[in-house]
């Protein structure tokens, strides 16, 4: 019984201490877009910045909303047509 209680307490502590998942919508230009399309870089890039952030911060789940050839102004002018998902963090 003591072992069961100790195991239960450990499980509660571990589960309670794990970081919560956080949704991140990365909105951007070709740099953001190319994270998921490395073959389009001519294999000059082996890993995009979104992937690197995801590896360093595994509790962050990102959605890539990169648009090849767009600028920040293009994104701002079309933000209502992007139908972005709800997230905790948005970056442009």
Z-matrix of the N, CA and C atoms (Angstrom, degrees):
N
C 1 1.451
C 2 1.527 1 110.42
N 3 1.345 2 116.36 1 -40.32
C 4 1.462 3 119.35 2 179.37
C 5 1.524 4 110.45 3 -63.86
N 6 1.338 5 115.43 4 -40.15
C 7 1.467 6 119.15 5 178.52
C 8 1.529 7 111.00 6 -63.01
N 9 1.318 8 116.10 7 -40.06
C 10 1.457 9 120.62 8 179.06
C 11 1.524 10 110.57 9 -62.92
N 12 1.327 11 117.08 10 -45.31
C 13 1.464 12 120.86 11 179.53
C 14 1.525 13 111.35 12 -65.04
N 15 1.325 14 116.75 13 -39.40
C 16 1.466 15 120.26 14 178.57
C 17 1.527 16 110.18 15 -65.40
N 18 1.319 17 116.81 16 -41.60
C 19 1.459 18 121.12 17 178.30
C 20 1.529 19 110.85 18 -65.28
N 21 1.309 20 116.85 19 -42.24
C 22 1.456 21 121.42 20 178.01
C 23 1.529 22 110.80 21 -63.33
N 24 1.319 23 117.31 22 -43.77
C 25 1.464 24 121.46 23 178.48
C 26 1.525 25 110.80 24 -62.85
N 27 1.321 26 117.20 25 -42.15
C 28 1.466 27 121.00 26 178.85
C 29 1.528 28 110.57 27 -63.81
N 30 1.316 29 117.07 28 -41.53
C 31 1.464 30 120.58 29 179.65
C 32 1.522 31 111.19 30 -64.28
N 33 1.320 32 117.05 31 -40.47
C 34 1.467 33 120.81 32 178.69
C 35 1.520 34 110.62 33 -65.46
N 36 1.323 35 116.80 34 -42.64
C 37 1.467 36 120.86 35 179.97
C 38 1.522 37 110.78 36 -65.07
N 39 1.315 38 117.03 37 -46.94
C 40 1.468 39 120.77 38 -178.86
C 41 1.520 40 110.55 39 -64.03
N 42 1.309 41 116.84 40 -44.20
C 43 1.461 42 120.66 41 -179.41
C 44 1.520 43 111.35 42 -66.89
N 45 1.308 44 117.25 43 -37.78
C 46 1.457 45 121.61 44 -179.88
C 47 1.510 46 113.13 45 -72.66
N 48 1.321 47 118.17 46 -22.92
C 49 1.458 48 122.06 47 -177.86
C 50 1.518 49 113.12 48 -93.43
N 51 1.304 50 117.58 49 -10.89
C 52 1.463 51 118.41 50 -178.10
C 53 1.528 52 109.15 51 -73.52
N 54 1.336 53 116.40 52 138.77
C 55 1.463 54 119.16 53 -178.70
C 56 1.520 55 111.46 54 -65.12
N 57 1.310 56 115.38 55 143.70
C 58 1.459 57 120.98 56 178.99
C 59 1.523 58 109.58 57 -75.05
N 60 1.312 59 116.04 58 148.05
C 61 1.460 60 121.03 59 176.51
C 62 1.531 61 108.82 60 -65.85
N 63 1.327 62 115.36 61 139.34
C 64 1.450 63 121.55 62 179.86
C 65 1.528 64 108.87 63 -127.41
N 66 1.320 65 116.33 64 127.80
C 67 1.458 66 121.24 65 -179.59
C 68 1.524 67 109.44 66 -86.53
N 69 1.324 68 115.67 67 133.73
C 70 1.462 69 122.93 68 179.12
C 71 1.519 70 107.90 69 -128.01
N 72 1.322 71 116.39 70 124.30
C 73 1.455 72 121.96 71 174.00
C 74 1.522 73 106.87 72 -103.06
N 75 1.323 74 116.70 73 114.30
C 76 1.461 75 122.18 74 178.67
C 77 1.524 76 107.80 75 -98.13
N 78 1.332 77 115.82 76 109.88
C 79 1.454 78 122.14 77 -179.32
C 80 1.518 79 106.59 78 -104.38
N 81 1.320 80 117.34 79 128.33
C 82 1.450 81 116.57 80 -177.62
C 83 1.510 82 114.79 81 -168.70
N 84 1.317 83 112.68 82 -166.50
C 85 1.458 84 122.28 83 -177.15
C 86 1.521 85 110.21 84 -95.14
N 87 1.321 86 115.99 85 -149.08
C 88 1.460 87 120.11 86 -176.19
C 89 1.523 88 112.90 87 -64.79
N 90 1.326 89 118.35 88 -29.43
C 91 1.469 90 119.74 89 179.11
C 92 1.522 91 109.71 90 -63.60
N 93 1.313 92 116.72 91 -43.08
C 94 1.460 93 120.81 92 176.77
C 95 1.525 94 110.04 93 -68.45
N 96 1.307 95 116.71 94 -47.30
C 97 1.467 96 122.33 95 -179.12
C 98 1.524 97 111.56 96 -55.75
N 99 1.327 98 116.89 97 -44.65
C 100 1.467 99 120.93 98 -173.93
C 101 1.524 100 113.66 99 -68.43
N 102 1.321 101 118.08 100 -13.60
C 103 1.465 102 119.94 101 177.14
C 104 1.526 103 110.77 102 -55.51
N 105 1.319 104 117.12 103 -37.14
C 106 1.468 105 121.75 104 -178.86
C 107 1.526 106 112.41 105 -98.30
N 108 1.325 107 117.96 106 0.32
C 109 1.466 108 121.93 107 -176.34
C 110 1.527 109 109.75 108 -132.90
N 111 1.318 110 116.53 109 55.61
C 112 1.468 111 121.02 110 -174.82
C 113 1.523 112 112.66 111 -60.99
N 114 1.318 113 117.57 112 -28.80
C 115 1.467 114 119.99 113 179.25
C 116 1.527 115 111.64 114 -63.75
N 117 1.324 116 117.30 115 -24.27
C 118 1.463 117 120.92 116 179.46
C 119 1.529 118 112.44 117 -78.27
N 120 1.319 119 117.69 118 -5.77
C 121 1.469 120 120.93 119 176.68
C 122 1.515 121 111.24 120 -90.03
N 123 1.316 122 117.53 121 2.29
C 124 1.459 123 120.30 122 -173.94
C 125 1.518 124 110.53 123 69.60
N 126 1.329 125 115.73 124 26.87
C 127 1.468 126 123.77 125 -179.30
C 128 1.530 127 112.88 126 60.25
N 129 1.338 128 116.75 127 25.29
C 130 1.468 129 120.12 128 173.62
C 131 1.521 130 110.97 129 -77.18
N 132 1.327 131 115.89 130 -23.56
C 133 1.458 132 121.92 131 179.85
C 134 1.517 133 107.28 132 -114.24
N 135 1.327 134 116.08 133 132.86
C 136 1.465 135 119.49 134 179.08
C 137 1.523 136 112.33 135 -103.58
N 138 1.333 137 116.55 136 -19.03
C 139 1.458 138 120.35 137 -178.78
C 140 1.525 139 108.13 138 -155.87
N 141 1.321 140 116.89 139 127.64
C 142 1.458 141 121.33 140 -179.54
C 143 1.519 142 112.52 141 -80.17
N 144 1.339 143 115.40 142 167.75
C 145 1.461 144 119.37 143 -176.87
C 146 1.519 145 112.62 144 -68.63
N 147 1.327 146 118.49 145 -30.55
C 148 1.465 147 119.65 146 177.44
C 149 1.522 148 110.65 147 -65.62
N 150 1.305 149 116.16 148 -42.19
C 151 1.463 150 120.97 149 177.81
C 152 1.519 151 110.35 150 -62.63
N 153 1.325 152 117.11 151 -42.40
C 154 1.469 153 120.80 152 179.92
C 155 1.522 154 111.58 153 -63.79
N 156 1.327 155 116.78 154 -42.47
C 157 1.467 156 119.79 155 177.20
C 158 1.520 157 109.60 156 -62.84
N 159 1.331 158 117.02 157 -43.49
C 160 1.461 159 120.95 158 179.15
C 161 1.517 160 113.39 159 -60.83
N 162 1.328 161 116.76 160 -34.04
C 163 1.464 162 120.12 161 177.60
C 164 1.526 163 111.34 162 -71.79
N 165 1.322 164 116.89 163 -37.87
C 166 1.471 165 120.60 164 -179.03
C 167 1.520 166 111.97 165 -76.78
N 168 1.325 167 116.51 166 -31.68
C 169 1.465 168 122.14 167 -178.07
C 170 1.526 169 108.75 168 -125.97
N 171 1.328 170 117.22 169 79.35
C 172 1.467 171 120.21 170 -172.59
C 173 1.529 172 114.73 171 -65.06
N 174 1.324 173 118.27 172 -14.09
C 175 1.463 174 119.52 173 178.00
C 176 1.532 175 111.80 174 -79.70
N 177 1.338 176 117.18 175 -9.69
C 178 1.458 177 120.84 176 178.54
C 179 1.529 178 109.44 177 -91.90
N 180 1.318 179 115.13 178 125.69
C 181 1.461 180 122.02 179 177.22
C 182 1.526 181 106.31 180 -110.24
N 183 1.329 182 116.82 181 116.11
C 184 1.461 183 119.01 182 -175.38
C 185 1.518 184 111.97 183 -103.14
N 186 1.321 185 113.62 184 153.92
C 187 1.456 186 122.42 185 170.01
C 188 1.515 187 106.66 186 -120.61
N 189 1.306 188 116.29 187 125.74
C 190 1.455 189 122.10 188 -178.02
C 191 1.523 190 109.35 189 -87.56
N 192 1.321 191 115.78 190 114.96
C 193 1.463 192 122.14 191 175.18
C 194 1.524 193 108.68 192 -116.53
N 195 1.328 194 116.25 193 52.11
C 196 1.458 195 121.46 194 179.23
C 197 1.518 196 110.96 195 -87.22
N 198 1.326 197 115.65 196 140.08
C 199 1.460 198 121.91 197 -179.55
C 200 1.520 199 108.47 198 -123.51
N 201 1.309 200 115.80 199 111.75
C 202 1.456 201 122.21 200 -176.97
C 203 1.526 202 110.05 201 -61.67
N 204 1.333 203 116.53 202 125.29
C 205 1.456 204 121.70 203 178.29
C 206 1.515 205 114.88 204 89.69
N 207 1.327 206 118.19 205 -7.35
C 208 1.459 207 120.67 206 -179.92
C 209 1.518 208 110.68 207 -82.40
N 210 1.322 209 115.03 208 157.65
C 211 1.466 210 122.12 209 172.71
C 212 1.525 211 107.83 210 -112.74
N 213 1.329 212 116.02 211 172.46
C 214 1.467 213 119.84 212 176.40
C 215 1.532 214 109.99 213 -60.20
N 216 1.330 215 117.00 214 -35.66
C 217 1.467 216 120.55 215 177.87
C 218 1.528 217 110.83 216 -64.84
N 219 1.330 218 117.47 217 -40.48
C 220 1.471 219 120.58 218 177.17
C 221 1.525 220 110.79 219 -60.81
N 222 1.314 221 115.78 220 -42.28
C 223 1.466 222 120.29 221 179.32
C 224 1.521 223 109.99 222 -64.05
N 225 1.340 224 116.76 223 -46.42
C 226 1.464 225 120.75 224 179.99
C 227 1.529 226 111.17 225 -60.80
N 228 1.315 227 117.14 226 -40.77
C 229 1.467 228 120.94 227 -178.76
C 230 1.523 229 113.04 228 -71.48
N 231 1.331 230 117.71 229 -20.52
C 232 1.465 231 121.63 230 -176.40
C 233 1.523 232 113.43 231 -118.30
N 234 1.319 233 117.88 232 13.38
C 235 1.472 234 121.21 233 -172.60
C 236 1.533 235 111.97 234 -57.80
N 237 1.332 236 117.92 235 -34.91
C 238 1.468 237 120.32 236 -178.97
C 239 1.525 238 112.83 237 -70.25
N 240 1.321 239 117.54 238 -22.36
C 241 1.462 240 121.25 239 -178.77
C 242 1.530 241 112.76 240 -92.65
N 243 1.331 242 117.89 241 -1.74
C 244 1.466 243 120.21 242 -176.96
C 245 1.526 244 112.91 243 -82.96
N 246 1.329 245 117.59 244 -18.07
C 247 1.465 246 122.13 245 178.90
C 248 1.528 247 111.23 246 49.53
N 249 1.318 248 115.53 247 57.50
C 250 1.459 249 121.70 248 -177.22
C 251 1.516 250 111.13 249 -73.61
N 252 1.305 251 115.81 250 144.93
C 253 1.457 252 121.68 251 176.53
C 254 1.522 253 109.59 252 -72.20
N 255 1.314 254 116.00 253 161.24
C 256 1.458 255 120.97 254 175.44
C 257 1.525 256 108.34 255 -72.85
N 258 1.331 257 116.41 256 136.29
C 259 1.463 258 121.25 257 -179.35
C 260 1.521 259 109.16 258 -148.36
N 261 1.317 260 115.31 259 168.16
C 262 1.460 261 121.86 260 175.98
C 263 1.523 262 109.72 261 -83.64
N 264 1.337 263 116.64 262 -38.52
C 265 1.460 264 122.31 263 -176.15
C 266 1.525 265 109.22 264 -124.78
N 267 1.328 266 114.90 265 134.47
C 268 1.462 267 122.10 266 172.17
C 269 1.519 268 107.36 267 -123.51
N 270 1.322 269 117.02 268 138.83
C 271 1.465 270 119.91 269 175.32
C 272 1.516 271 109.03 270 -134.58
N 273 1.333 272 115.00 271 144.50
C 274 1.466 273 120.89 272 175.93
C 275 1.509 274 106.85 273 -122.46
